[in-house]
Amino acid sequence: MIKVSEIYFFYSMRFFTLLLALASTQLAHAQLFTATAVGSYVLRASPQVRQQGGLYLRSSDQLVVSDLAGKKTSFSPQQVSSFQIDKQRFVATAGFQLPSSFHNAYVTSAFAELLDSGQVVLLRYQTPPNTAATRGNIGYDNAAGQQVYLLRFASTPDLTPIPASWSKKSTRYQAAIRPYLASRPDLIQLLEANRLAPKQLPFIIYLLNNNLPYSTASERAAAK
């Protein structure tokens, strides 16, 4: 039997979704660079409970949540372990040094998109945009800011940052990714032939974690 509380929650969320859609339309007409999306999040204090609301990633370390009453609450990576918007999932991460092109910035804590997991975990960190025209929900708009991939083995929290802007011929890039491909001589050979670009990392790690071969057809598909 369906409980009254479940019916109330279902229609409340539908109403909340409608309000967000109307609000987004109004913001677009006002030419404001903001975007709130319906999603879910998990607090570290209650890891077994997934809560819903309007989510807005104001910066790489600040998640703003709007409830049905319109009340907004800001959360840090120390408070929220993960959240999800559509099919994108983000997790709290910490302790990594950005490369020299980012002025050697050390990121104490941040939210990063989880792209793949298995023997190797792949995250995508988005640096905050610099101009007013690109400020917005940086976790939802992948065109904003600069993207840095974060690699780590499942057995360790140590992260290896790899900017998406690096060249596939870069010695820094090849040295950074090589340890993660050690179990795949075929991928190492392609790396040395300068055929594995940083922008292909989501595809490469997917092949690695699922023990799938790299073919010419898959290379063309990944390049699109």
Number of C-alpha atoms within 10 A of each C-alpha: 3 6 7 9 8 10 10 10 11 12 11 13 16 11 13 20 18 12 14 17 15 11 13 17 13 12 14 12 8 9 10 14 13 17 22 22 21 19 21 19 24 19 19 14 11 12 12 9 12 14 13 18 21 22 27 25 23 19 20 22 20 17 23 18 23 19 15 15 7 12 8 15 12 15 15 18 22 16 15 21 19 22 22 22 18 10 7 13 19 23 18 20 23 17 13 17 16 19 16 8 9 12 9 10 12 13 14 12 16 23 29 26 23 20 19 18 17 14 15 18 22 25 24 24 25 24 19 20 17 11 9 9 11 16 19 22 23 23 29 19 15 12 12 20 19 16 18 22 23 24 24 18 17 13 10 9 13 14 19 19 21 24 21 18 12 17 16 20 16 13 10 13 19 21 10 14 19 15 11 19 17 11 12 13 10 12 20 20 13 12 19 13 11 14 15 23 20 23 19 17 21 17 19 20 22 19 15 20 14 11 11 10 12 15 9 8 8 12 15 9 10 15 11 6
